[in-house]
C-alpha cells in the first residue's frame, strides 16, 4: 500500500493475580481429579482475582510494565485499545479507566473491542491500520480479563479451563523503516457463535411483554465442538499467515499460541512440524487467560530463557464469536 507506515512493537508487559487455584482445590467444588483435568487440558493450576481485584488492576500493571520496557511515558500515548471480554463494567470502558489511572494527560481516544480470546490479534490489526494510515503514532494495547467472575463454578466442563490475567503492548510508528508485523489476518464466523456464549442478564420494560428467557451472565460452552473447530481451522490458518509473510514455517523461530488447551496447541505444532523448543506453552500454570494469554506466554518465555529476542514468531488465537486470527511478527531485543 502506497505510503503505508511501518509499525514497531516497542514494549510488552503482563500481570497475573497472586491467588492460585489448583486442580486439587477444584475437588472442593465438584467430583474431579488432577489427572482428569490435566490429561484433557494440560492445566494444573490457574490464577484468579480475589476480593475487589478486577481486570482494571491487572491491566494497569501490565500497561505500566509495557511502558517501562518501551522507554516511553504515558504522555506519549495517543490512542488506547483494550481487548476486554469481561470488564468489571461496560462503561466507562476499561480503556477509559486505564487512561485516567495511567495519568495520560491528553484526551486521547480510548475504546474497548470484544473478540474474546482473539482480542489481542484483533487489536493489533486495528492498531496497525491506525499507525499505517498515519492517524496515530503510539498506541497502547491492553488485553485484560477476569473470566473467573463469569465462570459457572458448578460446571466442571468450563470452570476447569479459565484463569485471569492481563497483557499489554506498546506499538509505534517505526523509526527505522522496519515493519515488525510481517503479516496479520483476522476472521470471524457468527453462524457458529453458539459454541461459546455469555448471555447477559436484563429485563424488558415493565410496560411491555417480558422476554422468554433472561441470561445468566455465565460462560456456556460446547467444549467438543470448540475443540473440533480449533483443530480444523487454526493450523491451516497459521500456515496461510506464514505464507503471506513471505517466510516458510521453518524460518519462523517460535510459535506463541493462545493458551486454550494443550491438545489444540499440539495440533498446531504437529501441523507445522515444530519441535517442543519452538512452541511456547504455559497453560499448565495459568489456564486460559483469554486475550491476555499470548502476551503472558511471550514475556514469561523471555524471562525463562525459552525465547531469544531478535527473532520471529507466529502469534495465533481463536475465541468466542467465533473469531480467530494470526500474525507473524518480529521480536526486537529489549521489548520485554
Number of C-alpha atoms within 10 A of each C-alpha: 6 5 8 12 21 22 26 25 23 26 26 29 28 31 24 26 21 10 12 17 17 17 20 15 14 19 13 9 12 12 8 16 13 16 14 11 20 17 12 11 21 23 27 21 25 26 23 23 23 13 5 6 13 23 26 24 19 25 30 25 19 28 29 19 20 27 24 19 18 21 11 15 13 17 12 16 23 19 22 23 25 27 33 32 24 20 22 17 11 11 11 13 19 30 28 19 15 21 23 12 12 15 11 16 12 14 11 16 15 19 17 24 19 19 24 26 33 31 32 36 26 27 24 25 19 15 26 25 17 19 22 21 16 14 12 19 20 24 26 28 28 36 38 37 31 28 26 22 20 16 20 17 16 10 13 16 14 16 17 24 25 25 29 28 34 33 34 32 29 27 25 25 23 19 11 9 11 14 19 19 21 21 20 23 19 20 14 17 11 11 9 15 14 15 19 19 16 17 14 11 11 12 10 10 9 7 6 7 8 11 10 5 10 13 11 14 16 18 19 19 16 13 13 9 12 19 15 11 15 20 17 14 14 23 21 14 19 27 17 16 25 25 14 16 15 10 14 14 20 11 12 18 20 25 26 24 27 32 33 26 21 20 15 21 24 18 16 25 18 12 15 17 13 18 10 12 12 17 22 21 27 21 26 17 17 28 26 27 31 34 34 32 32 29 28 27 23 27 19 19 19 14 12 9 10 16 24 16 17 12 15 21 25 25 23 29 29 30 23 26 22 23 22 26 25 30 25 26 22 21 22 17 12 13 22 24
